[in-house]
Amino acid sequence: MHLVVIDDWTVRTRVNEFIAPVELAKAYRLLNHGPTVLVSARYGDTQDVMAAAWACALDFVPAKLTVVLDKATVTRGLVEQNGLFVIQVPTVAQLRLTHAVGSESLAEQPEKLARAGVELIQLGDQPLPFVAGCSAWLACRLISEPHNQQAHDLFIGEVIGAWADTRVFEGGHWKFEQADPQLRSLHYVAGGHFYAIGEAMDVPGVD
């Protein structure tokens, strides 16, 4: 597994030349269409990535989101220990990767990330593991709610940094219909069955 460290806000490396920051007031739009997400976290020398189907925007300013993290996952423990995590939107091109990190546990398979083909990068000044190749990334600070976390596996995060691939998200809007279909978001159903997001539809006369 390879770690690429990027210090500039707009990434200029070969594989990340299209990544740019997203205004936090518009960060909710990265999740508003209900995609399957990848959750990543690090504590000490341990880092993990898992898939999550239940994640959504919660507030505008400050930007907040929620995500359900099962008690059995290593990623959840890292989030609880570190208090920081990343929510990212995987693409159609990452279908196998997304299913793999959602199907294997780091506790049982120490080479989970390498086996899934996960490449981790760092964006901006956030000391967090971001998954390369996604279309959007939201760095989050955990808002501790022990009852919700224990009773409902529900975690709340305040978004402290957001980025997106400008080929598919720009000017505060997704543009899936104009981008390569491999950049479309994934939407999990069950049993390894996903949908890619469909075509755009606009209500006439509404801006």
Secondary structure, 3 states (H helix, E strand, C coil): CCEEECCCCCCCCHHHCCEEECCHHHHHHHCCCCCCEEEEEEECCEEEEEEECCEEEEECCCCEEEEECCCCCHHHHHHHHHCEEEEEECEHHHHHHHHHHHHCCCCCCCCHHHHHCCCEEECCCCCCCEECCCCEEEEEEEECCHHHHHHHCEEEEEEEEEEEECCCEECCEECHHHCCHHHCEEEEEECCEEEECCCCCCCCCCC
